[in-house]
Amino acid sequence: MSTPSTASPVTTQSSGPDSLADSFATSYAGVMAFIAVAAEGNFAKAGDRLGIGRSAVSRSVQKLEDQLGIRLFVRTTRSTSLTAEGKRFYEQCHPGVERIIQALDDMRELREGPPTGQLRVCSTVGFGRKVVAPLLKEFREINPNISVELLLDDGPTDFTTDRVDVSFRNGRMEDSQVIAKKVIPMQMMLCASPGYAAAHGLPSSVDELEAHRCVNFRLSSGRVYEWEFKESGHLRKVAPPAMLTFNDADLVLQSVLDGHGIAQMAGYQVCDHLRAGRLVACLPQHAPDDRGHYLCFLSRQHLPARMRVFIDYMTERIRALDLQILDSLLLKQA
């Protein structure tokens, strides 16, 4: 004699049209609450994000857990974290929720006309301050219905947790999880002030850097930036002994302008100073050529209109800026 099988909670709740509707409503509210808690790290912040109370979020998640028959979160008085099953469920649910939100945004933009909404943009500190921020005024004049929040941070971008739409990154892009659009090459220039050059001379090779006063930059990771050079087609990294080290690129630049030493800096920082004679370039023939300034965003098939117009505008305007000087220096040297 066969033994009757035990129906799962989902199957039991879906025995008729009304229970199916109730099950869908419970699942939808629970998944949205679950995604918010996973992204924010606690129930209170998730409630603020969804515009509902903490208890409502907790009830929705509890109903979802009962429906699935699994525990999604480990809750303590101090922290909330995903269980192994919760992590797996989040990885499977999150892309679908993102596509639903994107579809709603696309339809809203089609209905309402001009691009609208909020853009959350992240950039490295120096590039954001020098290049991105000055371009926002005209962008807002052209697109008055788009609000922009610009966050300056030299650390890595977490698009999901920080809800970032577009990120400006420097260097080499190795993250296959995002789309990285190269806007312009990133030229790393070794520079000194004319006063320093007159007093101490300039290195004629990479090996001579050890005899000079160097100014260095400490990355957000805490690691000191290694200078990069191209020699015989190969990348060479050098960590010269530094007389001064800063964790702010503008302070590095000012120190070099003041004649305290030599530093390797991004071309966008120094191109105006080199043209005006406030700085002189060293070893331009050894500048690396495989770095870039990138516009990064998540791999979405259909970008919201507000993101498309921002990416197109920034790409066009940044490329129109005169931030490239390496070729002219090499011509002078030839």
C-alpha positions, 0 to 999 in steps of 0.5 A, a space after each residue: 500500500 502506498 504512503 500518501 505524499 506530504 504536500 509542501 507549504 507552497 502546494 498546500 496554499 495553492 489549492 484554488 484560485 483564491 489561495 493562489 492569489 494569496 500565495 502570490 501576494 505573500 511571495 511578492 511582499 516577502 521577496 521584496 522585503 527579503 531583498 531589502 533586508 539582504 541589501 541593507 543589513 537589517 530590518 529597520 533600514 529595510 523598512 525605511 527603504 520600502 516605506 513601511 515599518 520594521 514589524 511589517 518587514 519582519 512579518 513579510 519575511 517570516 511568511 516567506 520563510 514559512 512558505 519556503 520551509 527554510 530559514 533565510 536569515 540568522 538574527 541576533 540582537 546585534 546583527 542580521 546575516 543571510 544563511 547559506 540558503 538565504 545567500 542562494 535564494 538572494 542570488 537567484 531572486 535579485 536579478 529578477 527583481 532588478 529586471 522588474 524594477 527596470 521594466 517599470 522604470 522603462 515604462 514610466 519613462 516612455 509614458 512620462 516623456 523626457 528622462 527623469 529620476 535620480 542617478 547615484 554616481 560614484 567616482 574616484 576622488 581626484 577624477 570626480 572633483 577635477 573632471 566629473 563635478 564641473 560637467 554636472 551643471 551643464 548636464 542638469 541644464 540639459 536634463 532638468 528632470 534628472 537629479 544626480 548624487 555624486 559620491 567621491 570614494 577611492 575604494 571599490 564600488 559595490 553597485 548593489 549595496 550602495 545602489 550606485 547606477 554609474 561609477 567612474 573607475 581608473 586603471 585597469 578593469 578586471 571585473 567581469 561583472 560590470 560593463 566598463 566603457 573606456 572614456 579616455 586613456 589614463 596617462 601616468 606622468 612622472 613630474 617635478 617642478 622647474 625649481 626641483 629640476 634646477 636644484 636636483 636634476 631629473 632622472 634619465 632612467 627608472 633606476 635613478 629614481 632611488 637617488 631622488 626625493 619622491 612623493 607618494 600616494 597611499 591608496 584607500 586599501 592602505 597600500 602605497 601606490 607603486 609607480 608603473 613604467 613601460 620598459 622594452 614593452 614590459 610593465 615594471 613597477 617601482 616603489 621608490 623611497 618617499 620623502 612625503 606620502 599622502 592619501 589625497 591626490 591633490 596634496 601629492 600634486 601640491 607638494 610637487 608644485 611646491 618643489 618637494 620632490 618627484 611624483 607619478 600622477 594622472 595626466 588629467 591632474 597635471 596636463 594644465 600645469 605641464 602646458 603652463 610650465 609649472 611642472 616638467 615631465 620626466 621619462 615620458 617615453 616610459 609612461 604605461 599605456 594600458 590604463 584608462 578612465 572608465 564609465 562602469 555600470 551593471 550588465 543590463 540589457 536595457 539601460 534606463 533613459 536617465 543612465 543612457 543620456 548621462 553616459 552619452 553626455 559624460 563620454 562626449 564631454 570628457 573626450 572633448 576636454 584637453 586631458 591628453 598630453 603624452 603625445 605632445 611630450 614625446 614629439 618634443 623629445 623626439 
